[in-house]
Amino acid sequence: MKKYIIRSTLILILGFITLKIRAESLFTNYFLEYQTEVQYNFKDKFNWVNLWTLGTDVNIYKNGYLSIGTLSVYKTSDDRIADDLQTFSNIEEDNMPLSFYILGYTHKFRNAQLFFGIRNINLDYFIGDYTSFFTNSSCGIHPTLAENYTVANYPESAMALHLDIRFTENLLLKNSLYNGRARQLSDNGISFFKIAPRRDGFMNLTELSYQTNNYSYGLYSIGIGLCNRYFSYYDDGQEINKKINYTLWGNIEKELFSFGNSTLGILMEGSFAGKKNSYCKSFIGGGVFMNINGKTNIGAFIDHAVFSHANETAMEFTCSYPLTDFLEIKPTLHHIITGSKNYTIGLIRFILNIN
């Protein structure tokens, strides 16, 4: 498995390098990111998790481009080191040789962009500077979305029609209409490229956000998700509802102080599911984020999620430091209370990013 992933990654890298040398003018962006982390539960369990992402944008003509992005996952143990509900590591998933997180065409208009193809919602939602810093999965997508629906959440993707409209420099509207069931390429290659509303239902996400950068950083977002394919609870993974359900959410990221080259800000998140019998009913969280001299980042975050069978409170302390221009180290400490169980987990993550 490991050899296959490494060989596939090397082939893709060599292919992109060759294309770049022969036709550099085609590419508007290309990147390789490798994240690797060692997890320890301070008792008797270790795990080593790896995520490779590789992608590029290729100019088709002046107002359109093709996006291609792949991901591969490898971990040494199939068993997780904690039975938490929200998943403390946002890169941990079952082993997967290769799949697409984006594959499609974007057409640019005067103040809008329209995409059609395979897409993952992690590209567009819950991607603020503070939100993206933390490693708990719920910062990247609230469990009221990720746990209630078969949504196109990492590592799965689905066929989508995605629209961005920028009304002003600061005001942005996003809308994504997804096939209601997400998949990986290895699940079923043919179904991965299908739109089947009668069989799979639909998922629509709409978010309005306002961002400021002139004097201090601020990001304010509100959104709604509508889906007619959801779980009211998990019963051996079987879906038991196909009526329309909704989830509302709101996020705030705000820089409070700046002193020299350092800044201090806060993060607040919240969401709730419309149906009383949803698997995850509500989620709320808050934290602080500090950047020191433009290099070291330090953050603390706490959240509380209400599930149908238990409540969970997750706490995280994270810091990151750039070792080079393209290599970053991120040690993290988690403490999680799930019902009557407690977990303390430490992880060290390295992030290699070549852009």
C-alpha angles and dihedrals in degrees: 000000000000093000091049093053093047092046092048091048093049091049091051092047092050090046093052092045091051093049090047092054093047099040111012092157090068095065124079093173139001132172147168122206127183121186121186127175140176116215127200130180094202090244122062110318133090131174134184115208128188132188126187121190124181127176150151142187117226122200112236094177138320098300102029142055140179120235122205122181131165135185135196129191130200130171130170098228129044090205119081117231092228134033095221119149101222097046111241094220118060093202099050114109139133116290112281124177098204141340140155123255090178133014117154153083128283123199118199123215129181096285102354143065128208122198130190126184140050113343143165121221092224087077093065113022134060092008102130120139093257097037093052092052098070124078101215109107093229092067089059094047127358115248089233084073104028097047101037100050141039085244126168093261124148124321093016128069137184142195109282147175107214126186130189119190119184108199093179136354089275105030119078132175121198128188126178126185110194136183101259096241121055124207145179122243090246092055094068121334094206097045090049089071098042135105109208112163094168093052102027102025122214140278121205124187124189125182134174116198137180121200131187127193105154099094105358135357118265134160124184121182138176125180148167132210123202122192136163094199115068145134121245086192137340116264105172088319095299120146114228105173134061102168122112114275129178140207126199123201142175133190132189127190116178134172107221105180140012125195118178107313093339130092138190124203144162135232127206126181136176142163142160137197120238100223119072091218095055114131092235110033104180144355133196131173145162140183151157130250128197131185117197119205092334092291119065118060123198126183143169125195136178128185140174124209127188115213129182093256104024146007122238132201117191126190126190136185115189137172132177135195130185110236091185136352090280106025126074133180120211120184113189138185122202130189116187132184112196111179103303095341127095129201130186114191133179125195138176116206129190119198122199113190124180114181 
